[in-house]
Amino acid sequence: MRSSVFCYAIFMDLDIAYFSMEIALSDAIPNYSGGLGVLAGDALLTMADFGYKAIGITLLNERGYYSSILNNPWPKESLLKKLPFTLPVKIEGRVVICQVWQYDLVGQFGEKVSVYHLDTNSEQNSEYDRSLTSYLYGGDSRYRLHQEQILGLGGFYLLEKLGFQVEKTRIFHLNEGHAAFFGLALYDWCRQRFLSHESALGFLATRLVFTTHTPLPAGHDRFLKSLVSASLEPRLLKFLPETAFDQDELNMTRLAMFYSGIATSVTRKHRALTKETMPINRSLLTVTNGVHHLRWTSSFLAELYDQYCPLWRRNPAFLHLAGRIPPQRLWQAHQKAKQKLLTWATQKSGVTLNLKHITLGFARRMTSYKRPSLLLSRLDELSRFGYEVGPLQIIFSGKAHASDKEGKVLILKILKKASEYQDSLKIVYLEDYDMDSAAKLVAGVDVWVNTPLRPYEASGTSGMKAALNGVPHFSVLDGWWEEGWVEGVTGWSIGSRLSGIGVEDRSDQDYDEEDLYHKLGSVIMPLYYHQPEQFAKMMINVVSLNGATFTTHRMVNEYVSKIYFPLKNRKRFDEIE
Ligand SMILES: *Cc1c(COP(=O)(O)O)cnc(C)c1O
């Protein structure tokens, strides 16, 4: 153990240390950008439910997700507990001091998982160093490299400082490549204990797990070799393997892949893509993402589940009994969730929305690969459906951030045009998409829409949240939807149904648009307006098939049984998938 003035306890062991650049804990702590952080928060909350000895390690991200506007810092003092020690992280030869802030996630039986936030905003640091944990994904490549040094290397010192014995920790889980330097620190630790290269790799192989979330090579973090050489300690530099470099750039995904014994993808489709585009030296398995059932089910539906599927809180797989719920009752509970959403959305947008009208939801970062414009490309046709089948309401939500500006401008332009169709078509755009608005949206709309460009959606999780609330999904067959889609039963596909995999699997823009409009006007809207009992039955199927399955309860169980504990049959799983 490193010489430490302060220690919680000596010789504590730990089941899981989980590293993530962002961990979404609550909207009061806006240190996440979206899917990755929400997944990390849901996973850790599930570990607390199970009572694992787990911790989360992340950066403070004091001013949140990077934006062109200067965000005010969130009040860390009132939301987190400051720990009475600091950690030194060597960057460019100088020592950067990290403070540590703790937040406890409490599981449903009262067990806690602590999340530690590393914070360089200390008076002991230079102005630049103080800013290193200000912005999530902010700054230039050098800033980002330094952030990742803090996460990976600072995270390692933290474990020691907290009194966890490295050799007794079961699993170190790197959520995305941002914390790949942790692998270096762990390897270095082994070598300092006189383990040979092979023994050190062997130690890491059974303990370090890496989950990649990025669908295509361009999305992986890369840093110029010269930048890395100037910043990383020479002792660690020499442990960077040749295979972690793309010519003169260090690739953090490759680094994480090299040191971890096992890597996981977030859906089966994503695995195939990763196999095609990344050099994989060890096993690549799949653990499909999930969402926390208690975090994302509206209280109106939860009440019904308590009555008809009483074990669902402990184990959401029991939602498979949703078929016992009279469809009429599910429909009524959904109306309550819908009313709550519409009241809130009306208040925010000034547009009066109607409970009786079919309401589509589309909310995500307005990046181009999500194609927010696809659903709005033919306003005349949407309006015609509104007159011929029944009125149509669409609620959009997105983040008001720099990278989303283009998408937002586009949508505002469309909204202006849409106001001409008032009676038949209402479209609103709600700013500041966060967890609270996401929870209202996924529960309160009638159909959840997703239109990513294939194959860019590694997983996606918002459709899973909708499923917990009985809301069918209408989406391009990418990411998780390929594993949850049953046409007309759990939702509807958009575009090609070919089970395409790999980089060659590209969306056909025209066909996607054609299919989207065709199904909306002649399948989905008629079902809602002319066969409401059938629609309600479909909602039951959505819960019992997808709500019961796409949870972090299932996901964490799968991590434990398939990944965290070495399986004799791991190879076979690998081959099947
Ligand atoms: C669930 C969630 C996401 C991820 O949604 P996808 O569109 O499925 O990737 C993003 N942001 C927030 C606030 C969420 O709650």
Ligand as a Chemical Component Dictionary entry (heavy atoms), coordinates in Angstrom:
data_LIG
# 
_chem_comp.id                   LIG 
_chem_comp.type                 NON-POLYMER 
_chem_comp.pdbx_formal_charge   0 
_chem_comp.three_letter_code    LIG 
# 
loop_
_chem_comp_atom.comp_id 
_chem_comp_atom.atom_id 
_chem_comp_atom.alt_atom_id 
_chem_comp_atom.type_symbol 
_chem_comp_atom.charge 
_chem_comp_atom.model_Cartn_x 
_chem_comp_atom.model_Cartn_y 
_chem_comp_atom.model_Cartn_z 
_chem_comp_atom.pdbx_ordinal 
LIG C1 C1 C 0 -31.716 7.204  -21.645 1  
LIG C2 C2 C 0 -31.170 8.518  -21.946 2  
LIG C3 C3 C 0 -30.354 8.713  -23.068 3  
LIG C4 C4 C 0 -29.995 7.598  -24.035 4  
LIG O1 O1 O 0 -30.977 7.501  -24.990 5  
LIG P1 P1 P 0 -30.806 6.913  -26.468 6  
LIG O2 O2 O 0 -31.429 7.917  -27.341 7  
LIG O3 O3 O 0 -31.532 5.640  -26.497 8  
LIG O4 O4 O 0 -29.361 6.735  -26.731 9  
LIG C5 C5 C 0 -29.865 9.981  -23.307 10 
LIG N1 N1 N 0 -30.160 11.016 -22.491 11 
LIG C6 C6 C 0 -30.952 10.863 -21.416 12 
LIG C7 C7 C 0 -31.234 12.036 -20.551 13 
LIG C8 C8 C 0 -31.485 9.618  -21.101 14 
LIG O5 O5 O 0 -32.255 9.475  -20.015 15 
# 
loop_
_chem_comp_bond.comp_id 
_chem_comp_bond.atom_id_1 
_chem_comp_bond.atom_id_2 
_chem_comp_bond.value_order 
_chem_comp_bond.pdbx_ordinal 
LIG C1 C2 SING 1  
LIG C2 C3 SING 2  
LIG C2 C8 DOUB 3  
LIG C3 C4 SING 4  
LIG C3 C5 DOUB 5  
LIG C4 O1 SING 6  
LIG O1 P1 SING 7  
LIG P1 O2 DOUB 8  
LIG P1 O3 SING 9  
LIG P1 O4 SING 10 
LIG C5 N1 SING 11 
LIG N1 C6 DOUB 12 
LIG C6 C7 SING 13 
LIG C6 C8 SING 14 
LIG C8 O5 SING 15 
# 
